Amino acid sequence: MKDILYRLFEHQYLGREEARRILQSITAGQYTEAQVASLITVFLMRNISPEELAGFRDALLDMRLPVDLSEYTPLDIVGTGGDGKNTFNISTAACLIVAGAGYPVVKHGNYGATSVSGASNVMEQHGLHFTTDVNLHRRSLEACRFAYLHAPLFNPALKAVAGVRKNLGVRTFFNMLGPLVNPVLPAYQLLGVYNLPLMRLYNYTYQDSSTRYAIVHSLDGYDEISLTGEFKVVMKNREKLYTPEMIGLARCTESELEGGQTPEEASRLFDRVLRCEATEAQLNCVLANAAFAIRVVCPEKSVAECLEEARNSLFSGRARDVLHKSISIYNK
């Protein structure tokens, strides 16, 4: 590792195969926490290259516990995290809305590393039992179109670096990898990123995949559609800049999207969204992300049509029912 670090400190780049081997060695416990932290720090000081990202992804997918749910052609909605905004669990709530609208969703999530509450925090707060049992995931998909995969159970490398990431408390290249290594390899994905260079990197990475995707970024730094200002949506071979007003929604302020100071606070806000008791800004933010996810699956539909589907799912109570049904299945 010492030689690798010296090379990286001299602004050299790793090849794809070398990056793959390094991450496998991290998982095998061959490096100290200090060495792993030093490696992570390199990628805080410079952008990760497409070859490095591909190699790290190869390692995670090689080592993952595979889950075949391809018959459902599922969707995932995920943000890279690391935007420093400490929003509530927007992507997770959007997943439940999309599932309530009838689209199969397999959410791949983890505990918050750079925020108070990640997807696994809010699911744990609701008592959902994390499992690798594929039969339970299938039963949940059949019953309510939703399954939840706790990332460390399926990606041992993520578990191996969890302590280092938490102690650092800043975004790392593992934030970039998380969305790329959902073990079911979903057919559709809505991915939120925290800056434009990362948007270009993911767009390049997805070009050779079979995933139908949309990458979203709010220009004021959110890794989701925040409705606090302009946001960009990139799909294969096309991109568009939107304002909240263009999709019929009001702008909101950063303070209206804050997720609280504890996982318990974040969970209570999450519940208020699903009960339609949250503020207009909070509800609209979740609905916007759900709508653009639906549009990934159904690109022939207008944003307005997708927003209407999302509203019907949320305000009818179907999205909330998805959560309760899923918990009852996973906890049997």
Secondary structure as the mmCIF struct_conf table of DSSP 4:
data_model
#
loop_
_struct_conf.conf_type_id
_struct_conf.id
_struct_conf.beg_label_comp_id
_struct_conf.beg_label_asym_id
_struct_conf.beg_label_seq_id
_struct_conf.end_label_comp_id
_struct_conf.end_label_asym_id
_struct_conf.end_label_seq_id
HELX_RH_AL_P HELX_RH_AL_P1 LYS A 2 PHE A 9
TURN_TY1_P TURN_TY1_P1 GLU A 10 HIS A 11
HELX_RH_AL_P HELX_RH_AL_P2 ARG A 16 THR A 27
TURN_TY1_P TURN_TY1_P2 ALA A 28 GLY A 29
BEND BEND1 TYR A 31 TYR A 31
HELX_RH_AL_P HELX_RH_AL_P3 GLU A 33 MET A 45
BEND BEND2 ARG A 46 ARG A 46
HELX_LH_PP_P HELX_LH_PP_P1 ASN A 47 SER A 49
HELX_RH_AL_P HELX_RH_AL_P4 PRO A 50 MET A 63
BEND BEND3 ARG A 64 ARG A 64
HELX_RH_3T_P HELX_RH_3T_P1 SER A 70 TYR A 72
STRN STRN1 LEU A 75 GLY A 79
BEND BEND4 ASP A 83 GLY A 84
STRN STRN2 THR A 87 THR A 87
HELX_RH_AL_P HELX_RH_AL_P5 ILE A 90 GLY A 100
TURN_TY1_P TURN_TY1_P3 ALA A 101 GLY A 102
STRN STRN3 VAL A 105 GLY A 109
BEND BEND5 ALA A 113 VAL A 116
HELX_RH_AL_P HELX_RH_AL_P6 ALA A 119 GLN A 125
TURN_TY1_P TURN_TY1_P4 HIS A 126 GLY A 127
HELX_LH_PP_P HELX_LH_PP_P2 LEU A 128 PHE A 130
HELX_RH_AL_P HELX_RH_AL_P7 VAL A 134 CYS A 144
BEND BEND6 ARG A 145 ARG A 145
STRN STRN4 PHE A 146 HIS A 150
HELX_RH_AL_P HELX_RH_AL_P8 ALA A 151 PHE A 154
HELX_RH_AL_P HELX_RH_AL_P9 PRO A 156 ALA A 160
TURN_TY1_P TURN_TY1_P5 VAL A 161 VAL A 161
HELX_RH_AL_P HELX_RH_AL_P10 ALA A 162 LEU A 168
BEND BEND7 VAL A 170 VAL A 170
HELX_RH_AL_P HELX_RH_AL_P11 PHE A 173 LEU A 177
HELX_RH_3T_P HELX_RH_3T_P2 GLY A 178 LEU A 180
TURN_TY1_P TURN_TY1_P6 PRO A 183 VAL A 184
BEND BEND8 ALA A 187 ALA A 187
STRN STRN5 TYR A 188 GLY A 192
BEND BEND9 TYR A 194 ASN A 195
HELX_RH_AL_P HELX_RH_AL_P12 LEU A 196 TYR A 206
TURN_TY1_P TURN_TY1_P7 GLN A 207 ASP A 208
BEND BEND10 SER A 209 SER A 210
STRN STRN6 ARG A 212 SER A 218
TURN_TY1_P TURN_TY1_P8 LEU A 219 ASP A 220
BEND BEND11 GLY A 221 GLY A 221
BEND BEND12 ASP A 223 GLU A 224
BEND BEND13 LEU A 227 GLY A 229
STRN STRN7 PHE A 231 MET A 235
TURN_TY1_P TURN_TY1_P9 LYS A 236 ASN A 237
STRN STRN8 ARG A 238 TYR A 242
HELX_RH_3T_P HELX_RH_3T_P3 PRO A 244 ILE A 247
TURN_TY1_P TURN_TY1_P10 GLY A 248 GLY A 248
HELX_RH_3T_P HELX_RH_3T_P4 GLU A 254 LEU A 257
STRN STRN9 GLU A 258 GLU A 258
BEND BEND14 GLN A 261 THR A 262
HELX_RH_AL_P HELX_RH_AL_P13 PRO A 263 LEU A 274
TURN_TY1_P TURN_TY1_P11 ARG A 275 CYS A 276
BEND BEND15 ALA A 278 ALA A 278
HELX_RH_AL_P HELX_RH_AL_P14 GLU A 280 VAL A 297
TURN_TY1_P TURN_TY1_P12 PRO A 299 GLU A 300
BEND BEND16 LYS A 301 LYS A 301
HELX_RH_AL_P HELX_RH_AL_P15 VAL A 303 PHE A 315
TURN_TY1_P TURN_TY1_P13 SER A 316 GLY A 317
HELX_RH_AL_P HELX_RH_AL_P16 ARG A 318 TYR A 330
TURN_TY1_P TURN_TY1_P14 ASN A 331 ASN A 331
#
